Amino acid sequence: MSYNEKKVSIDLGNGLAPIELSTGKLAKQADGSVVLKQGDTMLLATVVSAKEPKDGVDFLPLSVDYQEKYAATGRIPGGFLRREARLSDYEVLISRLVDRALRPLFPDTYHADTQVAISLISADKDIMPDALAGLAASAAIAVSDIPFNGPISEVRVAKIDGQLVINPTLSGLQNATLEYIVAGSAQDIVMVEGESKEVSEAELVEAIAFAHEAIKKQVAAQIELANLVGATTKRDANHEPSNLDLRAAVFAATYDKVYAIAKSGSTKHERTEQFSAIGEQFFATLGEEIDEETAFLAKKYYHDVQYDAVRNLVLDEGIRLDGRDVRTVRPIWSEVDYLPAAHGSAVFTRGETQSLTSVTLGAKDDEQMIDGAFIHGYNKFILHYNFPAFSTGEVRPNRGPGRREVGHGNLAMRSLKQVLPADNENPYTIRVVSDILESNGSSSMATVCAGTLALMDAGVKLKAPVSGIAMGLITDEKTGKYAILSDILGDEDHLGDMDFKVTGTEKGIVACQMDLKINGLKWEVLTQALDQAKEARLHILGEMQKTLAVPREDYKPHAPRIVSFSIDKEFIGAIIGPGGKIIQEMQRETETTISIEEVDGKGIVQVFAENKAAIDAAVSRIKAIVAKPEVGEIYEGKVKSIMPFGAFVEIMPGKDGLLHISEIEWRRLETMDGVLKEGDIVKVKLLDIDKQGKLKLSRKVLLPRPPREDKPKQEQKGDAPAKDESQG
């Protein structure tokens, strides 16, 4: 054996197989690599970091990519190339979960290009890999020489049947009332994201604390693995030059001016221009021939001035950049039915953040197909979030949605999904699109508010309206001071210590997303932040209800209509027809879209059209196909074929019965010649259905019976009577 493999094991006590972390066998040329195994699920995590940073870089260029190999689940990728392509939205979301947990724990002075890659190489259909990816990535860093203030880990916490569970199975999540991914170190929580069914603030805090206990076990296992490997010496983490004299000069020349502008309550663009002017004035005093390092440091130190001034203004005076106190929400205005051609629309504006959101109602064929290695199926609620450059007054090419757009859209989708009507009450596929037209903080929460209004404007019967708020935090570790900020600005997000987005109804929380940039968030601070978020959330709901309080009674006149009904599953094939011939013909002739699927032993039919007449025509034809013949009923049928012994008559689409030669007329017929021909329309009565399902028809019983003729004299003398023609 040419490798030296080291292993540790973690038992979370949740009834599943232990988690095994191993290193030294695969991907040995990476700076760090770990294989995580639980049941049949296996993740390979690697990390590589450049030895030196690039010139002029004053941040950590970190990339995190999570990818699922289709072979892990025994599947071949779709598409022309039949290979794994760009990351799916699902993979992007998991990459973001890991990135947001790792990034705050790298030293502030470490600026080397760093790449973390996590691959799902084997999958257990019931063990969800997303809750294990953060553990695998952190373990790979732990066994490397890359500086890191971890380890960290992530777990999923869910409440199922009233009990909190760590990393439940995929099937177990079906009954969860609370589901969050929580990330943290042994001491602190650094990231939370998930959804719930209107839970209280206390329930959420309890779940996070429960998750943290499991995180501590996983962190301890990583430390054990690093010690086994001997990865205790880390490379130099200080990639920042320094010039303390220059730093003092920058602060002396600009701090008071920056503080005054921060306190002036100016608008975003005014403030940005004024901050830039102060910086340019100072840079000009350094002369035109300063070296690159001095210029780089001067800009960095001026950023530190803004950072300190804005934070001190809040902590010392309770005043924010736009003049608000810490609890006040910016002014709100909203409008519905703004787009006349959309099925539902709303504009929601809070301060300098604005969302124009539309709702489109579609048929089952419009469902989104999810074709991932681990998760595949269909999704009937879609939310897309767009963040164009003009929303912040910038020039930037439109390259399609990035990771930020995918993440923000997912948070809004999870929030609104909790209050949608049940599938049996809502036949539509729903697409919500939020276009951010202005942005100065918390555009994802504006999307939640605008999405709620647009859905209600479309007539979608939401269980309750949802609003969202982004909370911030400013702390001073030296003095212990802190301030929790409601409805944060973009600058407060950038310069603050926390971005905590909370969405909910009047009854409770439906989703949240929290990212921390500091160590040591106390539980009482988290509880206070949630209570303050509830106050702001309810205020926003009140403002929204002034525009539209409940869903409209009906859909818009131009909105498409759907009729949904069930049939016996035995008729599914009859409606579809050979090669889809019958259903395609009905769709073409009635100008409708028809879908049919088997659910719980029944056929569920949906008919989608732009007008009622088209729906009625399609429904009538379908019901004719699925109608069951009833003995004793009279039908108007069409002669399909002539046989020597009678005719086959179609009394319903696809349902033929035998009209025997003896049942055509009261008189005796010796032959079918000239009696009926194919295509004739005849009225018949259904006499019987035998055990094989064959139909027995009669025409003569609907005709007047001729009077009996007097018997001939020879019959009176003892000849046998003539046979009664009615006996066939």
BELVENGI-V881914 format. One record per residue. RES is the residue in one letter. SS is DSSP state (hx for helix, st for strand, lp for the rest). NEAR is the number of other ideal C-beta (glycine too) atoms within 12 Angstrom. Layout:
[[RES/SS/NEAR] [RES/SS/NEAR]]
This chain:
[[M/lp/6] [S/lp/7] [Y/lp/14] [N/lp/14] [E/lp/22] [K/st/28] [K/st/25] [V/st/34] [S/st/21] [I/st/37] [D/lp/19] [L/lp/32] [G/lp/15] [N/lp/29] [G/lp/18] [L/lp/27] [A/lp/24] [P/lp/23] [I/st/41] [E/st/29] [L/st/47] [S/st/33] [T/st/40] [G/lp/25] [K/lp/21] [L/lp/24] [A/lp/26] [K/lp/20] [Q/lp/11] [A/lp/28] [D/lp/33] [G/st/43] [S/st/39] [V/st/52] [V/st/40] [L/st/47] [K/st/34] [Q/st/34] [G/lp/25] [D/lp/21] [T/st/38] [M/st/35] [L/st/49] [L/st/38] [A/st/47] [T/st/37] [V/st/43] [V/st/26] [S/st/36] [A/lp/22] [K/lp/16] [E/lp/15] [P/lp/26] [K/lp/16] [D/lp/13] [G/lp/18] [V/lp/22] [D/lp/27] [F/lp/22] [L/lp/33] [P/lp/22] [L/st/34] [S/st/25] [V/st/38] [D/st/31] [Y/st/42] [Q/st/36] [E/st/39] [K/lp/28] [Y/hx/27] [A/hx/20] [A/hx/28] [T/hx/26] [G/lp/14] [R/lp/21] [I/lp/16] [P/lp/23] [G/lp/18] [G/lp/13] [F/lp/7] [L/lp/10] [R/lp/12] [R/lp/14] [E/lp/26] [A/lp/18] [R/lp/19] [L/lp/27] [S/lp/29] [D/hx/32] [Y/hx/31] [E/hx/34] [V/hx/30] [L/hx/34] [I/hx/45] [S/hx/38] [R/hx/40] [L/hx/45] [V/hx/47] [D/hx/38] [R/hx/37] [A/hx/47] [L/hx/47] [R/hx/36] [P/lp/33] [L/lp/41] [F/lp/34] [P/lp/25] [D/lp/23] [T/lp/21] [Y/lp/33] [H/lp/30] [A/lp/31] [D/lp/23] [T/st/41] [Q/st/29] [V/st/45] [A/st/34] [I/st/45] [S/st/38] [L/st/42] [I/st/30] [S/st/27] [A/lp/33] [D/lp/27] [K/lp/21] [D/lp/22] [I/lp/37] [M/lp/36] [P/lp/49] [D/hx/40] [A/hx/46] [L/hx/48] [A/hx/49] [G/hx/52] [L/hx/53] [A/hx/54] [A/hx/56] [S/hx/50] [A/hx/54] [A/hx/50] [I/hx/48] [A/hx/47] [V/lp/45] [S/lp/40] [D/lp/26] [I/lp/41] [P/lp/29] [F/lp/40] [N/lp/28] [G/lp/42] [P/lp/45] [I/lp/46] [S/st/51] [E/st/50] [V/st/46] [R/st/46] [V/st/44] [A/st/39] [K/st/31] [I/st/26] [D/lp/14] [G/lp/13] [Q/st/20] [L/st/33] [V/st/32] [I/st/41] [N/lp/48] [P/lp/31] [T/lp/27] [L/lp/27] [S/lp/15] [G/hx/24] [L/hx/27] [Q/hx/14] [N/hx/19] [A/st/30] [T/st/30] [L/st/42] [E/st/41] [Y/st/46] [I/st/46] [V/st/48] [A/st/48] [G/st/44] [S/lp/36] [A/lp/26] [Q/lp/21] [D/lp/34] [I/st/46] [V/st/46] [M/st/43] [V/st/47] [E/st/46] [G/st/44] [E/st/39] [S/st/37] [K/st/30] [E/st/26] [V/st/37] [S/lp/24] [E/hx/30] [A/hx/19] [E/hx/29] [L/hx/46] [V/hx/34] [E/hx/26] [A/hx/41] [I/hx/43] [A/hx/26] [F/hx/29] [A/hx/42] [H/hx/36] [E/hx/25] [A/hx/37] [I/hx/43] [K/hx/28] [K/hx/31] [Q/hx/47] [V/hx/39] [A/hx/25] [A/hx/37] [Q/hx/43] [I/hx/29] [E/hx/24] [L/hx/41] [A/hx/33] [N/hx/17] [L/hx/24] [V/hx/30] [G/lp/16] [A/lp/32] [T/lp/14] [T/lp/12] [K/lp/24] [R/lp/23] [D/lp/19] [A/lp/23] [N/lp/17] [H/lp/31] [E/lp/26] [P/lp/25] [S/lp/19] [N/lp/21] [L/hx/12] [D/hx/14] [L/hx/29] [R/hx/26] [A/hx/17] [A/hx/22] [V/hx/34] [F/hx/27] [A/hx/17] [A/hx/24] [T/hx/36] [Y/hx/28] [D/hx/18] [K/hx/25] [V/hx/39] [Y/hx/28] [A/hx/19] [I/hx/31] [A/hx/39] [K/hx/25] [S/lp/21] [G/lp/20] [S/lp/22] [T/lp/22] [K/hx/28] [H/hx/18] [E/hx/18] [R/hx/32] [T/hx/26] [E/hx/16] [Q/hx/26] [F/hx/33] [S/hx/21] [A/hx/19] [I/hx/29] [G/hx/30] [E/hx/17] [Q/hx/19] [F/hx/29] [F/hx/26] [A/hx/15] [T/hx/19] [L/lp/26] [G/lp/12] [E/lp/10] [E/lp/8] [I/lp/19] [D/lp/15] [E/hx/13] [E/hx/19] [T/hx/25] [A/hx/26] [F/hx/28] [L/hx/29] [A/hx/35] [K/hx/27] [K/hx/29] [Y/hx/36] [Y/hx/35] [H/hx/27] [D/hx/28] [V/hx/34] [Q/hx/35] [Y/hx/29] [D/hx/27] [A/hx/36] [V/hx/40] [R/hx/37] [N/hx/29] [L/hx/36] [V/hx/39] [L/hx/28] [D/hx/19] [E/hx/20] [G/lp/21] [I/lp/27] [R/lp/39] [L/lp/43] [D/lp/36] [G/lp/23] [R/lp/27] [D/lp/21] [V/lp/31] [R/lp/25] [T/lp/25] [V/lp/40] [R/lp/39] [P/lp/19] [I/st/35] [W/st/24] [S/st/37] [E/st/24] [V/st/39] [D/lp/26] [Y/lp/29] [L/lp/25] [P/lp/14] [A/lp/15] [A/lp/29] [H/lp/36] [G/st/40] [S/st/35] [A/st/41] [V/st/36] [F/st/46] [T/st/33] [R/st/43] [G/lp/35] [E/lp/33] [T/st/43] [Q/st/37] [S/st/46] [L/st/35] [T/st/48] [S/st/36] [V/st/46] [T/st/32] [L/st/35] [G/st/30] [A/lp/30] [K/hx/31] [D/hx/23] [D/hx/25] [E/lp/24] [Q/st/25] [M/st/18] [I/st/19] [D/st/24] [G/lp/34] [A/lp/34] [F/lp/37] [I/lp/27] [H/st/21] [G/st/14] [Y/st/19] [N/st/25] [K/lp/31] [F/st/36] [I/st/32] [L/st/41] [H/st/30] [Y/st/40] [N/st/32] [F/lp/36] [P/lp/28] [A/hx/17] [F/hx/17] [S/hx/29] [T/hx/24] [G/lp/19] [E/lp/14] [V/lp/9] [R/lp/13] [P/lp/9] [N/lp/15] [R/lp/11] [G/lp/14] [P/lp/26] [G/lp/24] [R/hx/30] [R/hx/23] [E/hx/33] [V/hx/31] [G/hx/34] [H/hx/42] [G/hx/41] [N/hx/38] [L/hx/46] [A/hx/48] [M/hx/39] [R/hx/38] [S/hx/50] [L/hx/47] [K/hx/37] [Q/lp/38] [V/lp/37] [L/lp/34] [P/lp/24] [A/lp/14] [D/hx/21] [N/hx/14] [E/hx/15] [N/lp/29] [P/lp/33] [Y/lp/38] [T/st/32] [I/st/43] [R/st/33] [V/st/46] [V/st/32] [S/st/49] [D/st/35] [I/st/41] [L/st/28] [E/st/30] [S/lp/39] [N/lp/34] [G/lp/41] [S/lp/49] [S/hx/46] [S/hx/48] [M/hx/51] [A/hx/52] [T/hx/53] [V/hx/54] [C/hx/52] [A/hx/54] [G/hx/56] [T/hx/54] [L/hx/50] [A/hx/52] [L/hx/52] [M/hx/40] [D/hx/43] [A/lp/41] [G/lp/31] [V/lp/41] [K/lp/24] [L/lp/38] [K/lp/26] [A/lp/30] [P/lp/46] [V/lp/45] [S/st/48] [G/st/50] [I/st/50] [A/st/50] [M/st/45] [G/st/46] [L/st/39] [I/st/40] [T/st/30] [D/lp/19] [E/lp/16] [K/lp/9] [T/lp/13] [G/lp/12] [K/lp/20] [Y/st/30] [A/st/37] [I/st/41] [L/st/47] [S/st/42] [D/lp/47] [I/lp/48] [L/lp/39] [G/hx/33] [D/hx/37] [E/hx/41] [D/hx/32] [H/hx/22] [L/hx/35] [G/lp/36] [D/lp/39] [M/st/40] [D/st/41] [F/st/47] [K/st/47] [V/st/50] [T/st/50] [G/st/44] [T/lp/34] [E/lp/23] [K/lp/23] [G/lp/31] [I/st/44] [V/st/44] [A/st/46] [C/st/48] [Q/st/43] [M/st/42] [D/st/36] [L/st/38] [K/lp/29] [I/lp/29] [N/lp/23] [G/lp/24] [L/lp/36] [K/lp/23] [W/hx/20] [E/hx/13] [V/hx/30] [L/hx/37] [T/hx/23] [Q/hx/27] [A/hx/46] [L/hx/37] [D/hx/26] [Q/hx/33] [A/hx/44] [K/hx/34] [E/hx/27] [A/hx/41] [R/hx/43] [L/hx/27] [H/hx/27] [I/hx/45] [L/hx/33] [G/hx/20] [E/hx/29] [M/hx/44] [Q/hx/24] [K/hx/17] [T/hx/29] [L/lp/33] [A/lp/20] [V/lp/21] [P/lp/29] [R/lp/25] [E/lp/12] [D/lp/16] [Y/lp/29] [K/lp/28] [P/lp/15] [H/lp/20] [A/lp/28] [P/lp/34] [R/st/32] [I/st/36] [V/st/31] [S/st/29] [F/st/24] [S/st/23] [I/st/32] [D/st/20] [K/hx/21] [E/hx/17] [F/hx/31] [I/hx/28] [G/hx/22] [A/hx/30] [I/hx/41] [I/hx/28] [G/lp/23] [P/hx/13] [G/hx/10] [G/hx/18] [K/hx/16] [I/hx/28] [I/hx/31] [Q/hx/18] [E/hx/21] [M/hx/35] [Q/hx/30] [R/hx/18] [E/hx/16] [T/hx/28] [E/lp/19] [T/lp/36] [T/st/31] [I/st/43] [S/st/35] [I/st/36] [E/st/23] [E/st/20] [V/st/19] [D/lp/10] [G/lp/13] [K/st/20] [G/st/28] [I/st/28] [V/st/40] [Q/st/40] [V/st/40] [F/st/34] [A/st/26] [E/lp/24] [N/lp/20] [K/hx/18] [A/hx/15] [A/hx/27] [I/hx/32] [D/hx/18] [A/hx/24] [A/hx/38] [V/hx/30] [S/hx/21] [R/hx/31] [I/hx/38] [K/hx/24] [A/hx/25] [I/hx/33] [V/hx/30] [A/lp/22] [K/lp/22] [P/lp/31] [E/lp/17] [V/lp/18] [G/lp/16] [E/lp/24] [I/st/20] [Y/st/32] [E/st/19] [G/st/34] [K/st/26] [V/st/31] [K/st/27] [S/st/22] [I/st/24] [M/st/20] [P/lp/14] [F/lp/20] [G/st/33] [A/st/35] [F/st/29] [V/st/39] [E/st/30] [I/st/37] [M/st/28] [P/lp/26] [G/lp/27] [K/st/31] [D/st/28] [G/st/38] [L/st/35] [L/st/43] [H/st/29] [I/hx/28] [S/hx/30] [E/hx/36] [I/lp/36] [E/lp/28] [W/lp/23] [R/lp/18] [R/lp/20] [L/lp/25] [E/lp/15] [T/lp/15] [M/lp/25] [D/lp/11] [G/lp/11] [V/lp/28] [L/lp/30] [K/lp/16] [E/lp/17] [G/lp/15] [D/lp/25] [I/st/18] [V/st/34] [K/st/24] [V/st/41] [K/st/29] [L/st/33] [L/st/29] [D/st/21] [I/st/21] [D/lp/13] [K/lp/6] [Q/lp/9] [G/lp/14] [K/lp/18] [L/st/33] [K/st/30] [L/st/43] [S/st/37] [R/lp/37] [K/hx/30] [V/hx/23] [L/hx/24] [L/lp/18] [P/lp/9] [R/lp/14] [P/lp/14] [P/lp/7] [R/lp/12] [E/lp/11] [D/lp/9] [K/lp/15] [P/lp/12] [K/hx/9] [Q/hx/11] [E/hx/13] [Q/hx/10] [K/lp/10] [G/lp/9] [D/lp/11] [A/lp/10] [P/lp/14] [A/lp/16] [K/lp/10] [D/lp/16] [E/hx/21] [S/hx/19] [Q/hx/11] [G/lp/20]]
